[in-house]
Amino acid sequence: MKKQKRSLALSILLFSGVMAVTAGAHADETPSDAPSRHTEAPPDSPPNTEADAPVSNQAKSKGFIEDSHLNLLVRSFTEHDDFKGAGKKDAWVLGAQAVFESGYTKGLIGLGGDVSLFGAFKLNGGNGAGNRVHVGTDGGGSNQLAWAYPGVWDVKARVSNTVLKYGQQLFDNPFLVPHDNRALPPTYRGFSLASDEIKNLTLKAGTVDGVLARGMTTVTGLTTEYGGTHVSRFTYFGGDWTHGDDTAVSLYGSIANDVWQQYYLTATQSIGDPKTIRWTGSLNYYYTGAIGDKRQGSITNNAYSLALSGTHGAHTVQVAFQQIVSDQTFDYLGQSAGDYLSNSLDVDYNQPHEKSLSLSYTLNMKEYGAPGLKFTLWGAYGWDADGSAMASSNTAQAANYLVDGQPIHGTHYEIGVIPSYTVPDGKFKNTSIKFYYMHHHSNSAYYPDGTSDVYRLMVNVPVNVF
């Protein structure tokens, strides 16, 4: 613990030094109040995400160079994990993402390209630290001191408000959003299409065949997160529709070749005013079914979550219920945070037949004269997990549903707190400091996620060079 405290202190000192020599930061940030796997890292990603692509009509293009941008994201990542009965993991890594994003040539069809350099320098961690540091040839954390590679690159074309890209990309959809909780995020190789031709409706589609995983510097094949099954190609399609600030609906479908087809629906509705009280209800639903060669076996999986939150001034309280209606684990593509169920938190509450309930509270200190300062606390409890059907199926997947020789079962819970500060304006706008403490406790030796404590400090310094 003393070592961890020293790492956290050094990280803060380093952050101060970086700020002293860094030019202004201008990238936008949209923090999320509800705790989830998607807020494990500060929410500002480097530019050149698919969602940011169709930002203007092609007719307004000023040119390849004239509309170009160079953005940097400097990150200090410090983490200490203590796994009961399974050792500890420590890491401190400095990451940097430099992304040049070109404009588009003038004319009916605009052409452009983007290129980046991702780099990292390790100050602590090594063998056993896994993808918190550089990943060695054996799949574990290595002793490599520094590494660099082109994390994002692509060629792109735009017609009106529709953009087609091919290359190594950061995606923004419910299946491929990067699990960005390390010094550098994962990126996927493939095609993406994003279209904003219709008001309030964004359509997206794409296909990928490789990933630059966290801690790695070369592209590898795709796999499923829990089953570890190879996926030769992953394809998605769908769209997001909004109506004012109160209503949002998204519907997507995807195909993991010879593994599964998966569909996702989310609907959110808000009423009221936070000056009195603003209520927000949301539904998230996934259906997953095996296709083709069924490389991960027979799958018929329904998973859903229902959440209700109330906001009054600076205070937001959310309660969420989630259930997996299946003999199989709810699974998604590896290296993604592609689980948008409400109780995807420190761990996923996604085992067969599992139910879970969470309660969270967020305090936004902007209402008390401290804009950018937030505190989020949450707790969650999971029960009724039962992997006996698959464990006794005599299939190749049966072993995935056994823990110490018994089918997955038992209860578990977690608690967590995230204090964070994001600079709201000025030269260092959107620079953020976010600390995480997450405790997960397993009440059973036969649940896959054991008892653990995670301490994480993330410092992000975004810089707009031009």
N, C-alpha and C positions, 0 to 999 in steps of 0.2 A: 504493500500500500504506500509506503514511503517513496518507493521508486516511482509509482504512478503519480503521486503528488508532485514529485520533482518534474516529471514529464509534462504535467499540466501547467506547472508554473513556467517552465522553459518555453512551452508552446505559446503562452500568453506574452512572454517577453519577446519571442521571435515575431509574433504578430505586431507588437508595438514597433519593432524595428522595420518591418515591411511597410507599415503605414507611414513611417517617417520618410521613406524614399520612394513611395509609390505615387503616381499621378492620380487624378480624380477617377472615381468609379461611377459609371452611369447606367449599368444594366438594371432593368426593372426586376423587382421581386414580388411575388404574390404568395405570402405565407398562408399556410393552411392551419385552421384552428384545431381540427380534430386530429388526435394522435393516430398515426397509421404507419405502416411500413414506408409509405411515400414521403414521410417527413423525417425519416431517420437522418438524412443529410440535409443541409440547408437547401431550400427549394430553388435557388437560382442556379440553373444549368448554364453552360457556356452557350454562346449564340449559335446559330445555324441549326436549331432544332426544326423538325418538320413542321411543327405548329407555327413557327415564326416565318415560314417561307413565303406564303402569299400575302405579304404585308402591304402591297400597293398594286394598282392596276398596271399592266405592262405598258399601257399608253403613256404613263407618267415616268417611264424609265429615263434616267439621265445618262446611263451608259455603264459599261463594264467597270471602269475605274472610278467614275464619278460617284457611283452609289456603293462603292466597296467600303468594308469596315474591317478593322483589326481589333479584336477583343481578347483580353487576358482574364483568366481566373486563377488566382493563387490560393491554394488551400493548405491549411495545416490540419492533419488528421492524427489524433491521438486516441488510443483505445487500450483498455485493460479489461480482459474477460477472465472471470474466475468460474470454472465449471466444477461443481462439486463432484469429487471422485474422478475427475478427468483432467486435472491440471489447469494451468493458467496460460493466457496468451497476452503478450504485450507488443504494442507497435506504436511508432511515431514516424510518420512519413510526410514530407512536404511534396505537394503535387502542384503542377502548373499546366494550364491548358491555354495555348495560344492559337486562336482560330482566325484565319483570314477568310472573309466572306465577300465574294465579288458581287457587283451589281449585275444587271442583265444588259446585253446589247440592245440597241433600239430596233424597232420594227415590230411586225406582227408576232414573230417568235423571238423571244429574248433568250440568249445563251449565256451561261456563266459557269463558275466553278468555285469550289471552296477547298481549303487545305488547312491542316493544323499540325501542330507539334505538341504532343503530350509528353510530359517528363516528370520524374519523381526522384526524390533523394531520401534515403532511409537514415533516420537518426537512432532508431531503436527497433529491435525485432529481428527474427531470423528463422532458422529451422523450427517448425512447429507453429509459426504465426500464420500459416496459410496465405490466403489472398489479401491479408492486411498489408503484406509486403509483396515483393516480387515472387512469383510462383516458379519453382524449379521444375526440372524435367520429370521429377518423381511426383509432381502434383502438390507438393507441400511448399511451405515458405522457404525461400533460399536466403543465402547470405549476400546476395548481390547488393551493392551499395547504391547504385543509381541505374536508371533505365529511361529510354526515350523512344518514341515511335509516333507515326502519323495516326492519331486516334480518330480523326475525322477527315475525310476527303470525299469529294464528289464532283460530278459534272451535272449540270441542271439546265432545264429549259422551262420557259414560262410563256403561256398564252393567256392573255387577259389576267384572271386571278387564279389560274391553275398552274401548279408547278410539278414537274416530273424530275426526279433525281435518281442517279445511280451512284453508289459508292458506299463508303463506310460512314454510317450516320447515327445520330441520336434521334430515336423515334419518340413520338408522343401519341400513343394509343393504348387502349386497355390491355394489350397483350405484350407489348415490347417496350414499355416505359422502363428506362434503365434503373436497376437497383443500385442507386448512387449513394452508397454508404461507406465508401473507401476514399483514398486519396484521389483516385481517378475513376471515372464512370466506365461501364462497359459500353461498347458500340457494336452495331450490327451491320453486316454487309448485304446490300441488296438494292432493290428499287423501292421508291416511295412516290405516291401521288397524293397531293393535297389540293382541294378545290374549294374556293369561297365564292363561286359564281352566284349562288342563291343567298339572299339576305337571311341571316340568322341560322344558316345551315352550312356546316363544314363537312365535306365528304373526304374520306381517306381510304387509301388502298396501298398494298405493298406486298413484297415477297422478299425473304432473306434466306441465305444459305450458310452463313457463318457468323461468328461472334468474336470480338476481341474482349475476352473475359477480364474481370477485375484481377489485377496483378499480373496479367500476361501481356506480351508484346507481339504475339503472332496470332493470326486468325485460326480458330479451331471450329470443329463441327458443332451443330446445335444439339442440345439434349434437353429432356424434360427435367424439371427441378427435383421432383421426389423420386420418380421411377428411374432416372438416369438413362432413359432410352434415347438412342440416337434418332435425330430427325433430319432427314436429308434436305427438306425445304419447309419453310413456314410461310403461309400466305394469309393475309387478313384483308377485310373490307368492312366499311361501315360509315357512320356519320354521327355528328353531334348537332342537336337543334336546341336553340334557346329562344325564350320569349320574355323579353325584358330582363329584369334582375331576379325574377321569382321562379321561373320554370325552366328546367333543362332536362332533355331526354337524349340518351345515347344508345345506339343499337349497333352491334358489331358481330361479325362472324369470322372464323379462322379455320384453317386446315393445317395440321401438322402431318405431313405425308406419311401414310401407313401407320399412324398412331391414333389420332383423334380428330374430330371436328368439334369446335367449341363456339358457343354463342354467348353473347353478353348483352344484358339490358340493364340500364340504370335510369331511374327517374327521380327527380328532385323537385319539390315544391315548397316555396316559402310564403308565409303570410305575416302581416304585421310590421311593426316598426321597432327597431332596437331601443328607441327612446322609451317605449313602453315595454313591449316584448315582441320579439320576432321568432316565430316558430318555423322550423325547417324539418320536413320529413323526407326520407330517401329510401329507395329500394335498390338493391344490387342483386342480380340474378345471373348465374351461369348454368348452361347445360353443356355437358361433355359426353360425346359418344364415340366409340371406337370405329375406325374405318380401315379399309385396305387390308394390309397384312396383320393388322392389330398387334404391332410389335410390343405394346405394353399390355396386351391381353384384352379381354372383354371389359368395356367401360360403359356404364350408364350412370352418370353422375349429375345430380341436381344440387346446387348450392345457392343459398340466398342469405341476405342480411337485411334487416329493417332497422332504421335509426331515426330517432327524433331528438332534435336539439332546440333549446330555447336560449335566446340572447336578450339580455337586458343591460344596456349600457356597456360596461367593461366586462361583463360576466357571461360566459357561455357554458351551459351544461348539456351533455349529450348522453343518451342511453341507447344501446344497440344490442339487438339479439341476432344471432347467426346460427344456421343449421346446415349440416351436410346430410343430404338425403341419398345415401348410396352405400354400397358395400366397399367402395374404393375411396382412397384419399383424393380430395380435390387437388389437382395438379395443374401446373402451368409451365411456361417455357423458362429454362434455366437462364440465369443472369438478369432476368427481368424482375420487376416488382409487379408482375402481372396478376396479382391477387387484389382486386379492388373491394373485396368484402370488408365490411366495417370493422371486423375484429381481426384484421391482419395487422398485428401489432409487433411486439418484440418477437413473438413466435406466431405461426399460423395456427388457427384453431380449425383445422381442415381435415382431421382424421375421419374415418368412416363413421357415420351416424352421430358425429359429435355436435353438441349444442354448446353455445357460449353466450355470455352476457357481459357487457362492458359498460363502464360509467366513467366519463371524463369531465374535467373542468378546466376552462381556459380563462385566464385573467389578462386582459389587454390594458396595459398601463397608460396607453394613449389618453384614455378618459381621465386619468389622474395627472396629466401634465408630463408624462414620460413616453412620448411616441417612440415606437420601435421595441419597447421592452414588453416581453410576454412571459407568462408562466403557464405551463400545461401539466396537469396531473391526471393519471388514469389508473384504473384497475380493471381486471378482466378475470373471468372464471369459466373454465370449460369442463363439461361432463358428458357422460354417455358415449364416449368413444368406444367402438367395438369393431376390431379387425378380424374377428373369428371366421367370418365367411370366406375371406380371401386367404387367410392363413391356412385353412384346411382345404383349399381349392385344388391342390396338387398341380398348380401351374407354375411357370417360371417366375411369376410375380409373388408367389406365396411368401417367400423369404422377406420381402419388403414389409410384411404385416406381422412379423415376429420380432419381439424384443426380449432378449435373454431366454429364448425358447418358448415364450408365451405370446398369444395374440395381443395386439395393441389394445390396451384398455386403461381406465383410471381417470382421475381428475387432476386438474392443475390450475394454477392461477398466476397472475403477474401484477406488479405495480410498477409505475414509472413516473418520472418527473422530467420536464424539459424547460429549464429557464433559457431564454434567448434574448439577444439584443441585435437589432438591425438598424444601422445608421439611417435615419429617415431622409436626410437631405444634405446638401453641401458637397464638399470635395470628395468625401468618402462615402457617398450615398450607396446604400445596399451592401456595404461591408457588414458581415454578420458574425456573431459569436453564438454558438449553440452548444450547451452541455446536456448530456443525456445520462440519467441513471435508470437502469431497467433491471428489475429483479424478477426472475421466473422461478416458480417453485412447483416441482412435480410431486404429487402425493402418491405416485405409483412408480415402481421400478420398471413398469411395462408400458410407459408412455414414451414416445420417441424423443421428446425434448426434456432434458434433465433440468436439475436445479442449477441456476447460474446467476451471476451478477455481471452487468456490463456497465462500464464507465466510458463515456466517449466525449471528446471535445472536438468540435469542428469549427474552424475559423475560415471564412471565405472572404477574399478581397477581389472583387471584380473591377477591371480597369478597361475603359474604352480609350484605345490609343488614337483611333480616328474612325 
